[in-house]
Amino acid sequence: MRLDIVTIFPAFFGVLDVSLLGKARASGLIEVGVHDLRDFTHDRHRTVDDTPYGGGAGMVMKPEPWGEALDSVVTPSSVLIVPSPAGHPFTQATARELATREHLVFACGRYEGIDQRVVEHYSERTEVRQLSVGDYVLNGGEVATMAMIEAIGRLVPGVVGNPESLTEESHEDGLLEYPSYTKPPVWRDLAVPEVLLSGNHGAIAAWRHEQQLARTRAVRPDLLGTADSIEER
Ligand SMILES: Nc1c(O)cccc1[N+](=O)[O-]
């Protein structure tokens, strides 16, 4: 998989050289290119924004630098991802789907966003996905891009050492994950649930599933379907 990121803050993505994704890059499983949008400007001030047509507060990112920057990386087989509060929700299912694609390009907008014609132009040439990581306001697309890259990158085959660890996580099966415990068996008078020490794998699996259901009902009832489908889970 190759990732290309276009941003006015390229240094923000230095963190991609460490941790899991750093290893994935070193092993060649994931290639990453970070591109400074200002390198695609031609004026002395390296201008990337201007005032909005129709008035209003803030500035809008100009289409010209974006066109030159994206032309340098986007191909017909790319997926151009534009993080946006107005985007479709980015979920674990989205991450799983995007982890199967060969080339993802992330366009990190700032200010009031990118001139809409950029999305319109590239929608004629490749797959464009406007995606949101949450219903709150960020100053730009960089944090959202990092979250998406982490969620997607860890699902690329070979990135996570033990693929088993990917199957028992929140949202993988539509439920929140069960609580986890490790040694010591008692800590500050708090004991690990007996069933986990029983060695009875069937009872442990049943307890964990019930914990998933209880947590999901309590914290994220929106993830559950109708009442009967809850019982089926
Ligand atoms: N929420 C938000 C934003 O305010 C700005 C850029 C991207 C996002 N997002 O992906 O959710």
The ligand as an SDF file (V2000), in Angstrom:
LIG
                    3D

 11 11  0  0  0  0  0  0  0  0999 V2000
  -14.3420   17.2280   12.1520 N   0  0  0  0  0  0  0  0  0  0  0  0
  -13.3680   17.5800   11.1890 C   0  0  0  0  0  0  0  0  0  0  0  0
  -12.9660   18.9330   11.0540 C   0  0  0  0  0  0  0  0  0  0  0  0
  -13.5500   19.8680   11.8740 O   0  0  0  0  0  0  0  0  0  0  0  0
  -12.0060   19.3090   10.1210 C   0  0  0  0  0  0  0  0  0  0  0  0
  -11.4250   18.3350    9.3110 C   0  0  0  0  0  0  0  0  0  0  0  0
  -11.7910   16.9850    9.4240 C   0  0  0  0  0  0  0  0  0  0  0  0
  -12.7640   16.6130   10.3640 C   0  0  0  0  0  0  0  0  0  0  0  0
  -13.1470   15.2180   10.4720 N   0  0  0  0  0  0  0  0  0  0  0  0
  -12.5820   14.3690    9.6940 O   0  0  0  0  0  0  0  0  0  0  0  0
  -14.0000   14.8420   11.2950 O   0  0  0  0  0  0  0  0  0  0  0  0
  1  2  1  0
  2  3  1  0
  2  8  2  0
  3  4  1  0
  3  5  2  0
  5  6  1  0
  6  7  2  0
  7  8  1  0
  8  9  1  0
  9 10  2  0
  9 11  1  0
M  CHG  2   9   1  11  -1
M  END
$$$$
